[in-house]
Amino acid sequence: MRVLSSSMNFNNYSMSFGKMSKSKFQDIDLCCVNQFKAPIEKFNTQDDFNNWVREQINILLKDEKLQTPDTPMNPVVKDKPQRIKEWVDALYGSNSKYFDKPACALLILTSVFKDLKYDHDTIPSTYNEEIVDITVSEMKKQLELNPKRQFDFDKLYKQNLAKKYITEEKRRQGLPSDYAKPFWIKIDSRGASPSEFEENIQKLKAMSSPLWCTSKEHKAKSVIEEGNFYICAKGDEAKIGMRTIYDGVFDVQGRLNDFNIPFKYSQIVDDKIQELNMPISKDSPFPPHRSLARHASQLWRDIPDAIKEKDYLKIMEYLGLEPIVLEDGTISLKEFSGYPTSLDYFKKYGINERDFVEKIKIVRGNARFHSDGLKDTVNLEEVGGNLDFYGSSIVSLNRVKRVGGNLNLYDSKIEQLGELEEIGGGLTVGDAPLKDFGNLKRVKGVVAIGNNLIPFIPQLEEAGNMDFLQQRYESLM
């Protein structure tokens, strides 16, 4: 790798009478001054500034993160030195068209190399002169509008590289360049030749959402070694990624890579899977998330106004919970089996679990809480049937005064029974960290507890197995 020498050592500079001011710098040079906090008070001429920039580039090129271990853990990393050399030669080599514009080279190389590490498997994107020139031109136009703007060149470059591949695919499919509807791009497994396979890796890496594992070169390679990859693009951006393996569709992700497929693309995904006539892989994590997306899509088709207006009563009616508005404005439900996870798709409208649950005062039948998002039962006061907290993060029953059926705390985090006074069925504590019985007085059914709660048996006035509890209390105490 070539490291050019600068003609001056700026660490030993003294203040100069002819120092330069920011007004002497324009577009990319000014951006570089601002982004790297260049000591312009030490510069007398443009050459002084350029030499300082070259010194910063030389420092960057000596950074350990640009080096590669002799035996890299991932075989893809073997390409790292060549990738770096391509970028350096193109932007800082003696024959580079940017040679006399070192500020541009510093901005670009710093950004392109920023995520590299000595012992990490990240390598730079492939160098594409056309896309570099397009990105630099866009930067200059933006600087004309806002001279103080700063840039992440690598991010813009990757966006433009993705746009290039997507535009080429539109052309291949006979679509206009401004086609704005969703369409699918197939990236073949391996490819017809080694060069085509390498091109497919670069296409997948470039068009992937930054949050997809396929945005990393070694992951893109391993994924298309195992099967085809399909990208649903809209405009110049990938919206859905779908991975196939030997026994069918393995994974489908939206841009956030959080398993929550954008519900507006639910039918598009279903149609594509049907078109491919492929089963869902037996090991796929996709099916439950597919169901949620379908349900959210159905909600949006049927009750969009209720969602936009956060009309929880209408949402509960639609969900078949048979809500009844009580005198104080709270709601009684026929039953409650937990906050519908599909509603998480509508957080941008303010829909959230706590607002939903705090409307509920009475559940006439069974109730089950299984959420990680709540720590108590909010305003709930009565459950007519069974109450269950299996797998929930709730720690307190809060205002619940009566449970008509069984109260099951097994595999829960319940520590306090809150205002609970009566249980019409039995109480099973299991491994819950319950501290005592609180205000609980009457349990019509069997009380199943561990030895840690035996000292608190006198708090109970009634239990279906009180004689047995008393014997345990007397033997232990």
C-alpha positions as CSV (number, residue, x, y, z in Angstrom):
1,M,0.0,0.0,0.0
2,R,1.4,3.4,-1.0
3,V,1.8,6.0,1.8
4,L,2.7,9.4,0.4
5,S,4.8,11.7,2.5
6,S,3.8,15.2,3.4
7,S,6.2,18.0,3.2
8,M,5.6,19.4,6.7
9,N,5.2,18.3,10.3
10,F,2.1,20.2,11.5
11,N,2.6,19.2,15.1
12,N,5.4,21.7,15.3
13,Y,3.6,24.5,13.6
14,S,3.6,27.9,15.2
15,M,0.9,30.6,14.8
16,S,1.3,32.4,11.5
17,F,0.6,36.0,10.7
18,G,-1.0,35.0,7.4
19,K,-3.3,32.3,8.8
20,M,-6.2,31.2,6.6
21,S,-9.9,31.6,7.6
22,K,-12.9,29.4,6.7
23,S,-13.9,31.9,4.1
24,K,-11.0,30.7,2.0
25,F,-12.4,27.2,1.8
26,Q,-15.2,25.9,-0.4
27,D,-17.4,22.8,-0.9
28,I,-15.4,19.6,-0.2
29,D,-12.5,21.4,1.3
30,L,-14.8,23.3,3.7
31,C,-16.6,20.1,4.6
32,C,-13.3,18.5,5.4
33,V,-12.2,21.5,7.5
34,N,-15.5,21.2,9.5
35,Q,-15.6,17.5,9.8
36,F,-12.0,17.0,10.9
37,K,-11.6,20.2,12.8
38,A,-8.6,21.2,10.7
39,P,-6.2,23.6,12.5
40,I,-6.7,26.3,9.8
41,E,-5.0,28.9,12.0
42,K,-1.7,27.1,11.2
43,F,-2.2,27.3,7.4
44,N,-0.8,30.1,5.2
45,T,-1.8,28.6,1.8
46,Q,-3.9,25.9,0.2
47,D,-0.8,23.8,-0.1
48,D,-0.4,23.9,3.7
49,F,-4.0,22.6,4.0
50,N,-3.4,19.9,1.4
51,N,-0.3,18.7,3.1
52,W,-2.1,18.5,6.5
53,V,-4.8,16.5,4.8
54,R,-2.3,14.1,3.3
55,E,-0.7,13.7,6.7
56,Q,-4.1,12.7,8.1
57,I,-4.5,10.2,5.3
58,N,-1.1,8.7,6.0
59,I,-2.0,8.3,9.6
60,L,-5.2,6.5,8.6
61,L,-3.3,4.2,6.3
62,K,-1.0,3.1,9.1
63,D,-3.9,2.3,11.4
64,E,-3.9,-1.3,12.6
65,K,-7.6,-1.7,11.6
66,L,-6.5,-1.7,8.0
67,Q,-4.3,-4.7,8.6
68,T,-5.3,-8.4,8.4
69,P,-4.2,-11.3,10.6
70,D,-1.9,-13.8,9.0
71,T,-4.6,-16.5,9.5
72,P,-8.0,-14.7,9.4
73,M,-10.8,-16.6,11.0
74,N,-13.1,-16.0,8.0
75,P,-11.9,-16.8,4.5
76,V,-13.7,-13.7,3.1
77,V,-11.2,-11.5,5.0
78,K,-8.5,-12.6,2.6
79,D,-9.9,-10.0,0.2
80,K,-9.5,-7.2,2.6
81,P,-6.0,-6.0,1.6
82,Q,-7.0,-6.0,-2.1
83,R,-10.2,-4.1,-1.4
84,I,-8.3,-1.5,0.6
85,K,-5.7,-1.2,-2.1
86,E,-8.3,-0.5,-4.7
87,W,-9.8,2.3,-2.7
88,V,-6.4,3.8,-1.8
89,D,-5.0,3.6,-5.4
90,A,-8.2,5.1,-6.8
91,L,-8.4,8.0,-4.4
92,Y,-4.8,8.6,-3.3
93,G,-2.6,7.0,-5.8
94,S,-0.2,9.1,-7.9
95,N,-2.5,8.5,-11.0
96,S,-5.7,9.2,-9.1
97,K,-7.9,12.0,-10.4
98,Y,-8.4,12.9,-6.8
99,F,-4.7,13.2,-6.2
100,D,-4.8,17.0,-6.2
101,K,-8.0,16.9,-4.1
102,P,-6.8,15.2,-0.9
103,A,-9.7,16.5,1.1
104,C,-12.1,14.4,-0.9
105,A,-9.9,11.4,-0.5
106,L,-9.7,11.9,3.3
107,L,-13.5,12.2,3.6
108,I,-14.1,9.1,1.5
109,L,-11.4,6.8,2.9
110,T,-12.1,7.7,6.5
111,S,-15.8,6.8,6.0
112,V,-15.2,3.7,3.9
113,F,-12.7,2.3,6.4
114,K,-14.5,3.4,9.6
115,D,-16.0,0.0,10.5
116,L,-12.9,-2.0,9.8
117,K,-11.1,-3.8,12.7
118,Y,-7.9,-5.8,12.7
119,D,-9.5,-9.1,13.9
120,H,-13.0,-8.5,12.5
121,D,-14.6,-10.0,9.4
122,T,-15.9,-6.7,8.0
123,I,-14.3,-5.6,4.7
124,P,-14.9,-2.5,2.5
125,S,-17.4,-2.5,-0.3
126,T,-16.2,-3.0,-3.8
127,Y,-14.8,0.1,-5.4
128,N,-17.0,1.4,-8.3
129,E,-15.7,4.6,-10.0
130,E,-19.0,5.5,-11.4
131,I,-20.8,5.3,-8.1
132,V,-18.0,7.2,-6.3
133,D,-18.3,10.0,-8.8
134,I,-22.0,10.1,-8.5
135,T,-21.8,10.3,-4.7
136,V,-19.2,13.0,-4.7
137,S,-21.3,15.0,-7.1
138,E,-24.3,14.6,-4.8
139,M,-22.2,15.8,-1.9
140,K,-21.2,18.9,-3.8
141,K,-24.8,19.8,-4.6
142,Q,-25.8,19.4,-1.0
143,L,-22.9,21.6,0.1
144,E,-24.1,24.3,-2.3
145,L,-27.4,24.3,-0.3
146,N,-25.8,23.9,3.1
147,P,-22.0,24.6,3.3
148,K,-21.9,23.3,6.9
149,R,-23.4,19.9,6.1
150,Q,-21.3,16.8,7.1
151,F,-21.5,13.4,5.4
152,D,-21.1,9.7,5.9
153,F,-19.8,9.0,2.4
154,D,-19.9,5.2,2.9
155,K,-23.6,5.3,3.7
156,L,-24.4,7.4,0.6
157,Y,-22.2,5.3,-1.6
158,K,-23.9,2.1,-0.5
159,Q,-27.3,3.7,-1.2
160,N,-26.2,4.7,-4.7
161,L,-24.7,1.2,-5.3
162,A,-28.0,-0.4,-4.3
163,K,-29.8,2.1,-6.6
164,K,-27.5,1.0,-9.4
165,Y,-28.3,-2.7,-9.0
166,I,-32.0,-2.0,-8.6
167,T,-32.2,0.2,-11.6
168,E,-30.4,-2.4,-13.7
169,E,-32.9,-5.0,-12.5
170,K,-35.8,-2.8,-13.5
171,R,-34.3,-2.4,-16.9
172,R,-33.8,-6.2,-17.2
173,Q,-37.4,-6.8,-16.3
174,G,-38.7,-4.1,-18.7
175,L,-39.7,-1.7,-16.0
176,P,-39.3,2.1,-16.2
177,S,-36.5,3.6,-14.1
178,D,-39.1,5.5,-12.1
179,Y,-41.2,2.4,-11.4
180,A,-42.5,2.9,-7.9
181,K,-44.5,-0.3,-7.1
182,P,-43.0,-3.2,-5.3
183,F,-41.3,-5.8,-7.5
184,W,-39.1,-8.9,-6.8
185,I,-35.4,-9.4,-7.6
186,K,-34.0,-12.9,-7.6
187,I,-30.4,-13.5,-6.7
188,D,-29.4,-16.9,-7.8
189,S,-27.6,-19.4,-5.6
190,R,-23.9,-19.6,-6.6
191,G,-24.4,-18.5,-10.3
192,A,-23.4,-19.9,-13.6
193,S,-19.7,-19.1,-13.1
194,P,-17.3,-18.0,-10.3
195,S,-17.4,-14.4,-11.6
196,E,-21.2,-14.4,-11.6
197,F,-21.3,-15.9,-8.1
198,E,-19.0,-13.1,-6.9
199,E,-21.3,-10.5,-8.7
200,N,-24.3,-12.0,-6.9
201,I,-22.6,-11.7,-3.6
202,Q,-21.9,-8.0,-4.2
203,K,-25.5,-7.4,-5.4
204,L,-26.9,-9.0,-2.3
205,K,-24.6,-7.1,0.0
206,A,-25.3,-3.8,-1.7
207,M,-29.1,-4.2,-1.9
208,S,-29.5,-5.5,1.6
209,S,-30.9,-3.4,4.4
210,P,-28.0,-2.3,6.7
211,L,-29.7,-4.4,9.4
212,W,-29.7,-7.6,7.5
213,C,-26.9,-10.1,8.1
214,T,-26.4,-10.2,4.3
215,S,-25.1,-6.6,4.4
216,K,-21.9,-8.3,5.6
217,E,-19.9,-10.0,2.8
218,H,-19.2,-13.3,4.4
219,K,-22.9,-13.7,5.4
220,A,-24.1,-12.8,1.9
221,K,-21.8,-15.4,0.5
222,S,-22.9,-18.2,2.9
223,V,-26.6,-17.3,2.4
224,I,-26.5,-17.7,-1.4
225,E,-24.3,-20.8,-1.2
226,E,-27.3,-22.4,0.5
227,G,-30.2,-21.2,-1.7
228,N,-31.7,-18.4,-3.7
229,F,-32.4,-15.0,-2.2
230,Y,-35.3,-12.8,-3.2
231,I,-35.5,-9.0,-2.5
232,C,-38.8,-7.1,-2.8
233,A,-37.8,-3.6,-3.8
234,K,-39.9,-0.4,-4.0
235,G,-38.4,2.6,-5.6
236,D,-34.6,2.4,-4.9
237,E,-34.9,0.5,-1.6
238,A,-35.2,-3.1,-0.5
239,K,-38.3,-3.6,1.6
240,I,-38.4,-7.4,2.1
241,G,-35.7,-10.1,2.0
242,M,-36.7,-13.7,1.6
243,R,-34.2,-16.5,1.9
244,T,-34.7,-20.1,0.6
245,I,-32.8,-23.2,1.5
246,Y,-33.0,-26.8,0.3
247,D,-36.4,-27.6,1.8
248,G,-38.2,-24.3,1.1
249,V,-38.6,-20.8,2.4
250,F,-36.5,-20.3,5.5
251,D,-36.7,-16.7,6.5
252,V,-38.5,-13.5,5.5
253,Q,-37.5,-10.1,7.0
254,G,-38.5,-6.5,6.6
255,R,-35.9,-3.7,6.6
256,L,-35.6,-3.7,10.4
257,N,-34.7,-7.4,10.6
258,D,-37.0,-7.8,13.6
259,F,-39.2,-10.6,12.2
260,N,-42.1,-8.2,12.0
261,I,-42.8,-8.2,8.3
262,P,-44.4,-4.9,7.2
263,F,-48.1,-5.8,7.2
264,K,-48.7,-4.0,3.9
265,Y,-46.3,-6.5,2.3
266,S,-48.0,-9.5,3.8
267,Q,-50.0,-10.4,0.7
268,I,-47.1,-9.6,-1.6
269,V,-45.0,-12.2,0.3
270,D,-47.8,-14.7,0.3
271,D,-48.3,-14.3,-3.5
272,K,-44.5,-14.7,-4.1
273,I,-44.3,-17.9,-2.0
274,Q,-47.4,-19.2,-3.9
275,E,-45.7,-18.3,-7.3
276,L,-42.6,-20.1,-6.3
277,N,-44.7,-23.1,-5.2
278,M,-42.3,-23.7,-2.3
279,P,-43.2,-25.0,1.2
280,I,-42.1,-23.3,4.3
281,S,-38.9,-24.9,5.7
282,K,-39.5,-27.1,8.7
283,D,-36.9,-25.1,10.6
284,S,-38.2,-21.7,9.6
285,P,-38.9,-19.0,12.2
286,F,-41.2,-17.4,9.8
287,P,-44.7,-18.9,10.4
288,P,-45.7,-17.1,13.6
289,H,-44.6,-13.8,12.3
290,R,-46.4,-14.4,9.1
291,S,-49.6,-14.9,11.1
292,L,-49.1,-11.6,12.9
293,A,-48.5,-9.7,9.7
294,R,-51.6,-11.2,8.2
295,H,-53.7,-10.2,11.2
296,A,-52.3,-6.7,11.2
297,S,-53.1,-6.4,7.5
298,Q,-56.6,-7.6,8.2
299,L,-57.0,-5.0,11.0
300,W,-55.8,-2.2,8.7
301,R,-58.2,-3.3,6.0
302,D,-61.2,-3.5,8.3
303,I,-60.8,-0.8,11.0
304,P,-58.1,1.7,9.9
305,D,-60.0,4.7,11.4
306,A,-60.2,3.0,14.8
307,I,-56.4,2.4,14.7
308,K,-55.6,6.0,13.6
309,E,-57.9,7.4,16.3
310,K,-56.7,5.0,19.1
311,D,-60.3,3.9,19.5
312,Y,-59.7,0.9,21.8
313,L,-63.4,0.2,22.3
314,K,-63.9,-0.4,18.5
315,I,-60.7,-2.4,18.4
316,M,-61.9,-4.6,21.3
317,E,-65.2,-5.1,19.6
318,Y,-63.5,-6.1,16.3
319,L,-61.4,-8.6,18.3
320,G,-64.5,-10.3,19.6
321,L,-63.9,-9.3,23.2
322,E,-67.5,-8.1,23.7
323,P,-66.6,-5.0,25.6
324,I,-69.1,-3.3,27.9
325,V,-68.5,0.3,28.9
326,L,-69.0,0.8,32.7
327,E,-70.3,3.9,34.5
328,D,-66.8,5.2,35.1
329,G,-65.7,4.8,31.5
330,T,-63.6,1.7,32.0
331,I,-64.4,-1.5,30.2
332,S,-65.6,-5.0,31.1
333,L,-64.5,-7.8,28.7
334,K,-65.9,-11.2,28.0
335,E,-62.4,-12.7,28.3
336,F,-58.8,-11.6,27.9
337,S,-55.9,-13.7,26.5
338,G,-53.3,-11.0,26.4
339,Y,-52.5,-7.9,24.4
340,P,-52.7,-8.7,20.6
341,T,-49.1,-8.6,19.4
342,S,-50.3,-7.6,15.9
343,L,-51.2,-4.2,17.4
344,D,-47.5,-3.5,17.8
345,Y,-47.5,-2.8,14.1
346,F,-49.4,0.4,14.8
347,K,-47.2,2.0,17.4
348,K,-46.7,5.1,15.1
349,Y,-50.4,5.9,15.8
350,G,-49.8,5.8,19.6
351,I,-51.3,2.3,20.0
352,N,-49.6,0.6,22.9
353,E,-50.2,-2.2,25.4
354,R,-50.5,-0.2,28.6
355,D,-53.1,2.2,27.1
356,F,-55.0,-0.9,25.9
357,V,-54.9,-2.7,29.2
358,E,-55.6,0.3,31.5
359,K,-59.1,0.5,30.0
360,I,-59.9,-2.9,31.4
361,K,-61.6,-3.0,34.8
362,I,-63.4,-6.4,34.7
363,V,-62.8,-9.6,32.8
364,R,-66.0,-11.7,33.0
365,G,-64.3,-14.9,32.0
366,N,-60.7,-16.1,32.0
367,A,-57.8,-13.7,31.8
368,R,-54.2,-14.4,30.8
369,F,-51.2,-12.0,30.9
370,H,-48.1,-13.1,29.0
371,S,-46.5,-9.8,28.2
372,D,-42.9,-8.6,28.7
373,G,-44.1,-5.0,28.6
374,L,-46.2,-4.7,31.8
375,K,-45.2,-4.8,35.4
376,D,-48.7,-4.8,36.9
377,T,-52.3,-5.3,35.9
378,V,-53.0,-1.6,35.8
379,N,-56.7,-0.9,36.6
380,L,-58.0,-4.5,36.5
381,E,-60.2,-5.2,39.6
382,E,-62.0,-8.4,39.0
383,V,-61.6,-11.6,37.0
384,G,-64.7,-13.9,36.9
385,G,-62.8,-17.0,35.7
386,N,-59.2,-18.2,35.9
387,L,-56.3,-15.7,36.0
388,D,-52.9,-16.8,34.7
389,F,-49.5,-15.1,34.4
390,Y,-47.5,-17.9,32.7
391,G,-44.3,-16.4,31.2
392,S,-45.3,-12.8,32.1
393,S,-43.1,-10.0,33.5
394,I,-45.9,-8.7,35.7
395,V,-44.8,-8.5,39.4
396,S,-48.0,-7.3,41.1
397,L,-51.7,-7.9,40.8
398,N,-52.1,-4.2,41.7
399,R,-55.9,-3.4,42.1
400,V,-57.3,-6.9,41.5
401,K,-59.6,-7.7,44.5
402,R,-61.3,-10.9,43.4
403,V,-60.6,-13.9,41.1
404,G,-63.6,-16.1,40.5
405,G,-61.7,-19.1,39.3
406,N,-58.1,-20.4,39.8
407,L,-55.1,-18.1,40.2
408,N,-52.0,-19.7,38.6
409,L,-48.7,-18.0,39.3
410,Y,-46.5,-20.8,38.0
411,D,-43.6,-19.6,35.8
412,S,-44.5,-16.0,36.6
413,K,-42.6,-13.1,38.3
414,I,-45.5,-12.2,40.7
415,E,-44.1,-10.8,44.0
416,Q,-47.2,-9.1,45.4
417,L,-50.9,-10.0,45.4
418,G,-51.8,-6.3,45.6
419,E,-55.3,-5.7,46.8
420,L,-56.5,-9.3,46.2
421,E,-58.9,-10.5,48.9
422,E,-60.6,-13.6,47.5
423,I,-60.0,-16.5,45.1
424,G,-63.1,-18.6,44.1
425,G,-60.9,-21.5,42.9
426,G,-57.4,-22.6,43.9
427,L,-54.1,-20.9,44.2
428,T,-51.0,-22.4,42.6
429,V,-47.8,-20.4,43.4
430,G,-45.2,-22.7,41.9
431,D,-41.9,-21.0,41.4
432,A,-43.2,-17.5,41.5
433,P,-41.2,-15.2,43.9
434,L,-44.3,-14.3,46.0
435,K,-43.3,-12.7,49.3
436,D,-46.5,-13.2,51.3
437,F,-50.3,-13.3,50.9
438,G,-50.9,-9.6,51.3
439,N,-54.6,-8.9,51.7
440,L,-55.7,-12.3,50.6
441,K,-58.2,-13.8,53.1
442,R,-60.3,-16.5,51.3
443,V,-59.3,-19.2,48.9
444,K,-62.2,-21.6,48.1
445,G,-60.0,-24.2,46.5
446,V,-56.7,-25.8,47.2
447,V,-53.7,-23.6,48.1
448,A,-50.4,-25.1,46.6
449,I,-47.4,-23.3,48.1
450,G,-43.7,-23.9,48.9
451,N,-42.2,-23.8,52.4
452,N,-41.2,-20.1,52.0
453,L,-44.9,-19.1,52.3
454,I,-45.8,-21.4,55.3
455,P,-45.0,-18.6,57.9
456,F,-47.7,-16.5,56.3
457,I,-50.6,-19.1,56.5
458,P,-52.1,-17.2,59.5
459,Q,-52.9,-14.4,57.1
460,L,-55.5,-16.7,55.5
461,E,-59.0,-17.0,57.0
462,E,-60.2,-19.7,54.7
463,A,-58.7,-22.3,52.2
464,G,-60.0,-25.5,50.7
465,N,-57.2,-27.4,52.3
466,M,-56.8,-25.3,55.5
467,D,-56.4,-28.3,57.8
468,F,-53.4,-29.4,55.7
469,L,-51.9,-25.9,55.7
470,Q,-52.3,-25.6,59.4
471,Q,-50.5,-28.9,59.9
472,R,-47.6,-27.7,57.7
473,Y,-47.5,-24.4,59.6
474,E,-47.4,-26.1,63.0
475,S,-44.7,-28.6,61.9
476,L,-42.5,-26.0,60.4
477,M,-43.0,-23.3,63.1
